[in-house]
């Protein structure tokens, strides 16, 4: 796969994650997601304010920054930024599932999105031919 196609996939997946996290954060605060407060019992949160801020700014913000770096930033940081954003997404979902349980197939979908972000970052890193790594070259 060409570097350009991989880069576009990285940008697209990161933008999808950023938009999803922003919509999720707003949905938690405004209430259009209709998640009952009872899911927070046993967690340190009394309402969805803090989780929504973390989701929007940390998860969504890291994905947005990764997309912008992949599109416009220095090439030496693009794969790293996307991998980091993917790890943040996977970490968020791991902690969420540990705290409130697996209550929705959407949790699995976004866990897969986070893993996809990490995998695409590795592929981008390889196609860029980073020092110490030989990009695949046909024989």
N, C-alpha and C positions, 0 to 999 in steps of 0.2 A: 504494500500500500504506500502511496506517495506521502511525502511529508505534508504537502498541502491538504490532502484529504484527512490525514490524521489530525492536523491542526484544526481544521474545520469541525471535525467530530469533537475534539476537546472543547472548543469554544461553544459548540451547540449544547453539549451535555452540561457544561458548567453554567451556561445561561439558563437552561431548563431547571437546574437545581436552584439557582439564585431566585428565579421567578417563583418556583414552587415554595421555597422557604419564605419568601416575602408574602405570598398569598396565605400560606399557613399561619404566619405570625399575625397578620391582620385578622384572619378568620378566628384565631383563638381569642384575640382581644375583643373584637366586635361581636363574636358569637355566632356567625353564620355557619360555622362548622358543627355546631350543636354537640360539642363534646361536654358531657356533664362534669361538673366540678368534683363529683365523687371519684373520678379516676385519679385525682391527686391525693386521695387519702393514703396515708403511709409515706408520703413524700414531704420534703421540707417546704412545699409551696402551698399557700392558701388559695391562690387563684392563678390564672394563666399569664399574668403580667410578665413575670421574670422569664418563664419558659418561652414566651412569645418574643421577648427582646433578644434572648439568646438565639432562638431559631432564626429570627430575621437578620440580626446584625452579625452574629458569629458564623452560623452555617451559611446563610444566604450571602452575607458580605464576603466571606472567604471565596465562595464560588464565583461571585461577580468579579472580584479582584483577579482571580485565576483566569477568567475568561478575557478580561481586559489585558492582562499580561500576555496571554497567548496570542491575542490579536495585535497588540500594539507595543508590548514591552520588550525588554531585552530577552533574546532567545535563551540565554543561559539560565533564566529563572522560570520559563514557561512551564516546563514539565514538573519542576519542583512545586510551583504554586498550585498546579492542578492536583498533584498527588497529595499535598497538604490539605487542600479543600476536600478531597475525597476522604482522607483520614478523619477530618473533622465531621463530615457527614456520617461516616460509619460509626465513629465514636458517639455522636449524638444519638443515633438510633440504638446502639448497643446499650447506652445508659437509659434511654427512654424505655426500651423493652424490659430492662432489669428493674426499673422503678415502677412502671405501670402495667407491665405484661404485654403480651402480643395480642392486641385487640382489634387489629385491622390488617387486611392484606396490603394496604398502602404502606405499612411499615416495612414489609418485605420488599416492595417495589423500590422504595427510596434507599433501602440498604443495598440493593442491587445497583442502583444509580451511583451510590458512593463507591462501590467496588469497580464499576465501569469507569468512573473518573480516575481512579488509581491505575487501572489497566491501560487506559488510553494515555495517561501521563507517561507510563513506562514505554509504551509504543512510540510516543512522540520523542521521548528521550533517545530511543534507539534509532529512529529515522533521522534524527538530527546529527547522528554520528558523534555523540559526545566523546570527549577524550577518555580513553580506556575501554571504550565499547566499540566493537566493530558492527556497523550496520550491515544488515543482510545484503549481500550482493550476489546476483545470479551468476552461476558458473558459466 
